[in-house]
Amino acid sequence: MLKELKPAVAIFGLLTLLTGAAYPALITGIAQGVFPDQANGSLIVKDGKALGSRLIGQAFSNAGHFWGRPSATAPMPFNAAASGGSNQGPLNPALEESVKGRIAALKASDPSQTAAIPVDLVTASGSGLDPHISVAAALWQAPRIARERQLPESRVRDLIASQTEDRQLGVLGEPRVNVLELNLSLDALAGIR
């Protein structure tokens, strides 16, 4: 039995070194060398402080900031460890109640806004972590932002246009706006640190 155990232990040790140490170290080294921003979480850093990731949404509730999509993660919003959708279908009464509540909150935040509310402001994405909103969702919020920040609405709309990302490869998806980057640009415009 010892004769059979020695090669098994040797192969186990060799594979552990190869797949558990050498391969991960090689891939991490390549990623750090070729794609350092992505390998480190696509973080947005300002004055040495990480403000967030370009890839994970954040909860903004201040009336002077743009708001992103609702998050379906629990127990806290935008929890990357709990990524996933709500699994509520379009006929689910719980989804209908959630959407009604979100619509009421959006209307209460800006009673003068009478345009239809874009769907991405009241429904969570499949991952529950989406950092983007549609251009329509950003423009819907522009009057509130302009009023709260005491800016001309045209300036807010110009800021949205400057932060709009085109379709991937020119054909995939829709034009979109990263909410964190848009809010950081808005803060920079207003001189907020």
Beta strands, then each sheet from edge to edge (+ up, - down):
strand 1: 43-46
strand 2: 49-53
strand 3: 132-134
strand 4: 164-165
strand 5: 176-178
sheet 1: 1+ 2-
sheet 2: 3+ 5- 4+
end
